[in-house]
Amino acid sequence: PAPSLMDASIPGRYGFRRRSEQRQAALEVVWAAAGSLVEAEATTCTLPSPLALDWEALPPALDPAEGELDSERAGRKRSQVASLAAYAIDMMPDGAKVVEFGAGSGHL
């Protein structure tokens, strides 16, 4: 029988020898169920305008460069944060307020 999503995560079921085989089977089940939705959404996405953040004007806790990263890594993290913010802002209606829950510590 074909593995279901739940069965694919149970070690030793359906002859899986490695966890990677289990993960691949689970991904195939999920992709079969949701792949067309993901593809449809991806084709309608537009790239937001690049977001230029003034890091000096923001609270230090928001700046990845304030941590213990070297300058090159901090620059890449700043770019990641700015990119994610650009997409989030692009999706929000005017006047929206966003509250972030559960990100823990760190940036992205």
PyMOL commands that place a pseudoatom at each C-alpha (Angstrom):
pseudoatom trace, name=CA, resn=PRO, resi=1, chain=A, elem=C, hetatm=0, pos=[0.000, 0.000, 0.000]
pseudoatom trace, name=CA, resn=ALA, resi=2, chain=A, elem=C, hetatm=0, pos=[1.066, 3.592, -0.640]
pseudoatom trace, name=CA, resn=PRO, resi=3, chain=A, elem=C, hetatm=0, pos=[2.259, 5.411, 2.488]
pseudoatom trace, name=CA, resn=SER, resi=4, chain=A, elem=C, hetatm=0, pos=[0.023, 8.084, 3.929]
pseudoatom trace, name=CA, resn=LEU, resi=5, chain=A, elem=C, hetatm=0, pos=[1.372, 11.274, 5.453]
pseudoatom trace, name=CA, resn=MET, resi=6, chain=A, elem=C, hetatm=0, pos=[1.208, 9.839, 8.968]
pseudoatom trace, name=CA, resn=ASP, resi=7, chain=A, elem=C, hetatm=0, pos=[2.654, 6.445, 8.040]
pseudoatom trace, name=CA, resn=ALA, resi=8, chain=A, elem=C, hetatm=0, pos=[5.624, 7.965, 6.237]
pseudoatom trace, name=CA, resn=SER, resi=9, chain=A, elem=C, hetatm=0, pos=[6.905, 9.417, 9.507]
pseudoatom trace, name=CA, resn=ILE, resi=10, chain=A, elem=C, hetatm=0, pos=[6.850, 6.116, 11.435]
pseudoatom trace, name=CA, resn=PRO, resi=11, chain=A, elem=C, hetatm=0, pos=[10.325, 4.490, 11.469]
pseudoatom trace, name=CA, resn=GLY, resi=12, chain=A, elem=C, hetatm=0, pos=[10.471, 1.081, 9.865]
pseudoatom trace, name=CA, resn=ARG, resi=13, chain=A, elem=C, hetatm=0, pos=[7.135, 1.249, 8.097]
pseudoatom trace, name=CA, resn=TYR, resi=14, chain=A, elem=C, hetatm=0, pos=[6.818, 0.441, 4.386]
pseudoatom trace, name=CA, resn=GLY, resi=15, chain=A, elem=C, hetatm=0, pos=[10.433, -0.694, 4.100]
pseudoatom trace, name=CA, resn=PHE, resi=16, chain=A, elem=C, hetatm=0, pos=[12.125, 2.684, 4.599]
pseudoatom trace, name=CA, resn=ARG, resi=17, chain=A, elem=C, hetatm=0, pos=[15.782, 2.113, 5.341]
pseudoatom trace, name=CA, resn=ARG, resi=18, chain=A, elem=C, hetatm=0, pos=[16.734, 5.714, 6.034]
pseudoatom trace, name=CA, resn=ARG, resi=19, chain=A, elem=C, hetatm=0, pos=[15.065, 8.763, 7.499]
pseudoatom trace, name=CA, resn=SER, resi=20, chain=A, elem=C, hetatm=0, pos=[15.790, 10.568, 4.236]
pseudoatom trace, name=CA, resn=GLU, resi=21, chain=A, elem=C, hetatm=0, pos=[13.559, 8.036, 2.456]
pseudoatom trace, name=CA, resn=GLN, resi=22, chain=A, elem=C, hetatm=0, pos=[10.814, 8.688, 5.004]
pseudoatom trace, name=CA, resn=ARG, resi=23, chain=A, elem=C, hetatm=0, pos=[11.130, 12.462, 4.560]
pseudoatom trace, name=CA, resn=GLN, resi=24, chain=A, elem=C, hetatm=0, pos=[11.057, 12.123, 0.784]
pseudoatom trace, name=CA, resn=ALA, resi=25, chain=A, elem=C, hetatm=0, pos=[7.907, 9.977, 0.930]
pseudoatom trace, name=CA, resn=ALA, resi=26, chain=A, elem=C, hetatm=0, pos=[6.219, 12.470, 3.263]
pseudoatom trace, name=CA, resn=LEU, resi=27, chain=A, elem=C, hetatm=0, pos=[7.183, 15.373, 0.992]
pseudoatom trace, name=CA, resn=GLU, resi=28, chain=A, elem=C, hetatm=0, pos=[5.772, 13.562, -2.027]
pseudoatom trace, name=CA, resn=VAL, resi=29, chain=A, elem=C, hetatm=0, pos=[2.453, 13.005, -0.228]
pseudoatom trace, name=CA, resn=VAL, resi=30, chain=A, elem=C, hetatm=0, pos=[2.256, 16.659, 0.828]
pseudoatom trace, name=CA, resn=TRP, resi=31, chain=A, elem=C, hetatm=0, pos=[3.299, 17.945, -2.609]
pseudoatom trace, name=CA, resn=ALA, resi=32, chain=A, elem=C, hetatm=0, pos=[0.687, 15.743, -4.312]
pseudoatom trace, name=CA, resn=ALA, resi=33, chain=A, elem=C, hetatm=0, pos=[-1.987, 17.298, -2.106]
pseudoatom trace, name=CA, resn=ALA, resi=34, chain=A, elem=C, hetatm=0, pos=[-0.822, 20.927, -2.110]
pseudoatom trace, name=CA, resn=GLY, resi=35, chain=A, elem=C, hetatm=0, pos=[1.568, 21.364, -5.032]
pseudoatom trace, name=CA, resn=SER, resi=36, chain=A, elem=C, hetatm=0, pos=[-0.957, 22.920, -7.397]
pseudoatom trace, name=CA, resn=LEU, resi=37, chain=A, elem=C, hetatm=0, pos=[-1.916, 25.496, -4.769]
pseudoatom trace, name=CA, resn=VAL, resi=38, chain=A, elem=C, hetatm=0, pos=[1.720, 26.438, -4.202]
pseudoatom trace, name=CA, resn=GLU, resi=39, chain=A, elem=C, hetatm=0, pos=[2.403, 26.703, -7.931]
pseudoatom trace, name=CA, resn=ALA, resi=40, chain=A, elem=C, hetatm=0, pos=[-0.690, 28.868, -8.470]
pseudoatom trace, name=CA, resn=GLU, resi=41, chain=A, elem=C, hetatm=0, pos=[0.337, 31.215, -5.659]
pseudoatom trace, name=CA, resn=ALA, resi=42, chain=A, elem=C, hetatm=0, pos=[3.954, 31.393, -6.826]
pseudoatom trace, name=CA, resn=THR, resi=43, chain=A, elem=C, hetatm=0, pos=[2.985, 32.399, -10.354]
pseudoatom trace, name=CA, resn=THR, resi=44, chain=A, elem=C, hetatm=0, pos=[0.899, 35.334, -9.099]
pseudoatom trace, name=CA, resn=CYS, resi=45, chain=A, elem=C, hetatm=0, pos=[3.592, 36.733, -6.779]
pseudoatom trace, name=CA, resn=THR, resi=46, chain=A, elem=C, hetatm=0, pos=[5.267, 39.992, -7.662]
pseudoatom trace, name=CA, resn=LEU, resi=47, chain=A, elem=C, hetatm=0, pos=[8.582, 41.189, -6.355]
pseudoatom trace, name=CA, resn=PRO, resi=48, chain=A, elem=C, hetatm=0, pos=[8.261, 44.080, -3.933]
pseudoatom trace, name=CA, resn=SER, resi=49, chain=A, elem=C, hetatm=0, pos=[10.418, 47.151, -4.288]
pseudoatom trace, name=CA, resn=PRO, resi=50, chain=A, elem=C, hetatm=0, pos=[13.687, 46.864, -2.389]
pseudoatom trace, name=CA, resn=LEU, resi=51, chain=A, elem=C, hetatm=0, pos=[13.409, 48.211, 1.147]
pseudoatom trace, name=CA, resn=ALA, resi=52, chain=A, elem=C, hetatm=0, pos=[16.162, 50.537, 2.309]
pseudoatom trace, name=CA, resn=LEU, resi=53, chain=A, elem=C, hetatm=0, pos=[16.256, 50.407, 6.087]
pseudoatom trace, name=CA, resn=ASP, resi=54, chain=A, elem=C, hetatm=0, pos=[18.037, 53.119, 8.030]
pseudoatom trace, name=CA, resn=TRP, resi=55, chain=A, elem=C, hetatm=0, pos=[19.612, 50.789, 10.573]
pseudoatom trace, name=CA, resn=GLU, resi=56, chain=A, elem=C, hetatm=0, pos=[21.046, 53.682, 12.567]
pseudoatom trace, name=CA, resn=ALA, resi=57, chain=A, elem=C, hetatm=0, pos=[17.526, 55.068, 13.163]
pseudoatom trace, name=CA, resn=LEU, resi=58, chain=A, elem=C, hetatm=0, pos=[16.127, 51.730, 14.391]
pseudoatom trace, name=CA, resn=PRO, resi=59, chain=A, elem=C, hetatm=0, pos=[16.431, 50.396, 17.936]
pseudoatom trace, name=CA, resn=PRO, resi=60, chain=A, elem=C, hetatm=0, pos=[19.720, 48.484, 18.270]
pseudoatom trace, name=CA, resn=ALA, resi=61, chain=A, elem=C, hetatm=0, pos=[17.888, 45.261, 19.187]
pseudoatom trace, name=CA, resn=LEU, resi=62, chain=A, elem=C, hetatm=0, pos=[16.459, 45.140, 15.641]
pseudoatom trace, name=CA, resn=ASP, resi=63, chain=A, elem=C, hetatm=0, pos=[19.857, 45.329, 13.964]
pseudoatom trace, name=CA, resn=PRO, resi=64, chain=A, elem=C, hetatm=0, pos=[21.601, 42.006, 13.263]
pseudoatom trace, name=CA, resn=ALA, resi=65, chain=A, elem=C, hetatm=0, pos=[24.928, 43.870, 13.262]
pseudoatom trace, name=CA, resn=GLU, resi=66, chain=A, elem=C, hetatm=0, pos=[24.527, 44.533, 17.000]
pseudoatom trace, name=CA, resn=GLY, resi=67, chain=A, elem=C, hetatm=0, pos=[25.102, 40.848, 17.760]
pseudoatom trace, name=CA, resn=GLU, resi=68, chain=A, elem=C, hetatm=0, pos=[28.303, 38.857, 17.642]
pseudoatom trace, name=CA, resn=LEU, resi=69, chain=A, elem=C, hetatm=0, pos=[28.377, 38.445, 13.857]
pseudoatom trace, name=CA, resn=ASP, resi=70, chain=A, elem=C, hetatm=0, pos=[31.314, 39.447, 11.723]
pseudoatom trace, name=CA, resn=SER, resi=71, chain=A, elem=C, hetatm=0, pos=[30.639, 42.418, 9.448]
pseudoatom trace, name=CA, resn=GLU, resi=72, chain=A, elem=C, hetatm=0, pos=[30.167, 40.325, 6.300]
pseudoatom trace, name=CA, resn=ARG, resi=73, chain=A, elem=C, hetatm=0, pos=[27.642, 37.997, 7.954]
pseudoatom trace, name=CA, resn=ALA, resi=74, chain=A, elem=C, hetatm=0, pos=[25.872, 40.948, 9.601]
pseudoatom trace, name=CA, resn=GLY, resi=75, chain=A, elem=C, hetatm=0, pos=[25.500, 42.593, 6.187]
pseudoatom trace, name=CA, resn=ARG, resi=76, chain=A, elem=C, hetatm=0, pos=[23.891, 39.454, 4.770]
pseudoatom trace, name=CA, resn=LYS, resi=77, chain=A, elem=C, hetatm=0, pos=[21.560, 39.231, 7.773]
pseudoatom trace, name=CA, resn=ARG, resi=78, chain=A, elem=C, hetatm=0, pos=[20.576, 42.870, 7.304]
pseudoatom trace, name=CA, resn=SER, resi=79, chain=A, elem=C, hetatm=0, pos=[19.730, 42.054, 3.685]
pseudoatom trace, name=CA, resn=GLN, resi=80, chain=A, elem=C, hetatm=0, pos=[17.623, 39.069, 4.773]
pseudoatom trace, name=CA, resn=VAL, resi=81, chain=A, elem=C, hetatm=0, pos=[15.676, 41.159, 7.273]
pseudoatom trace, name=CA, resn=ALA, resi=82, chain=A, elem=C, hetatm=0, pos=[15.121, 43.959, 4.733]
pseudoatom trace, name=CA, resn=SER, resi=83, chain=A, elem=C, hetatm=0, pos=[13.958, 41.451, 2.096]
pseudoatom trace, name=CA, resn=LEU, resi=84, chain=A, elem=C, hetatm=0, pos=[11.498, 39.773, 4.450]
pseudoatom trace, name=CA, resn=ALA, resi=85, chain=A, elem=C, hetatm=0, pos=[10.211, 43.163, 5.619]
pseudoatom trace, name=CA, resn=ALA, resi=86, chain=A, elem=C, hetatm=0, pos=[9.700, 44.269, 2.008]
pseudoatom trace, name=CA, resn=TYR, resi=87, chain=A, elem=C, hetatm=0, pos=[7.521, 41.218, 1.295]
pseudoatom trace, name=CA, resn=ALA, resi=88, chain=A, elem=C, hetatm=0, pos=[5.575, 41.633, 4.549]
pseudoatom trace, name=CA, resn=ILE, resi=89, chain=A, elem=C, hetatm=0, pos=[4.926, 45.334, 3.904]
pseudoatom trace, name=CA, resn=ASP, resi=90, chain=A, elem=C, hetatm=0, pos=[3.881, 44.558, 0.335]
pseudoatom trace, name=CA, resn=MET, resi=91, chain=A, elem=C, hetatm=0, pos=[1.215, 42.130, 1.607]
pseudoatom trace, name=CA, resn=MET, resi=92, chain=A, elem=C, hetatm=0, pos=[-0.204, 44.377, 4.345]
pseudoatom trace, name=CA, resn=PRO, resi=93, chain=A, elem=C, hetatm=0, pos=[-3.162, 46.648, 3.703]
pseudoatom trace, name=CA, resn=ASP, resi=94, chain=A, elem=C, hetatm=0, pos=[-2.673, 50.339, 4.487]
pseudoatom trace, name=CA, resn=GLY, resi=95, chain=A, elem=C, hetatm=0, pos=[-2.889, 51.052, 8.194]
pseudoatom trace, name=CA, resn=ALA, resi=96, chain=A, elem=C, hetatm=0, pos=[-2.292, 47.424, 9.210]
pseudoatom trace, name=CA, resn=LYS, resi=97, chain=A, elem=C, hetatm=0, pos=[-0.526, 46.671, 12.464]
pseudoatom trace, name=CA, resn=VAL, resi=98, chain=A, elem=C, hetatm=0, pos=[1.627, 43.588, 12.749]
pseudoatom trace, name=CA, resn=VAL, resi=99, chain=A, elem=C, hetatm=0, pos=[2.442, 41.767, 15.947]
pseudoatom trace, name=CA, resn=GLU, resi=100, chain=A, elem=C, hetatm=0, pos=[5.121, 39.123, 15.781]
pseudoatom trace, name=CA, resn=PHE, resi=101, chain=A, elem=C, hetatm=0, pos=[4.783, 36.154, 18.128]
pseudoatom trace, name=CA, resn=GLY, resi=102, chain=A, elem=C, hetatm=0, pos=[7.215, 33.380, 18.879]
pseudoatom trace, name=CA, resn=ALA, resi=103, chain=A, elem=C, hetatm=0, pos=[10.296, 34.285, 16.861]
pseudoatom trace, name=CA, resn=GLY, resi=104, chain=A, elem=C, hetatm=0, pos=[12.543, 33.623, 19.815]
pseudoatom trace, name=CA, resn=SER, resi=105, chain=A, elem=C, hetatm=0, pos=[15.948, 35.191, 19.656]
pseudoatom trace, name=CA, resn=GLY, resi=106, chain=A, elem=C, hetatm=0, pos=[17.988, 36.082, 16.630]
pseudoatom trace, name=CA, resn=HIS, resi=107, chain=A, elem=C, hetatm=0, pos=[17.158, 37.431, 13.229]
pseudoatom trace, name=CA, resn=LEU, resi=108, chain=A, elem=C, hetatm=0, pos=[15.475, 35.070, 10.773]
for i in range(1, 108): cmd.bond("trace and resi %d" % i, "trace and resi %d" % (i + 1))
show_as sticks, trace
zoom trace
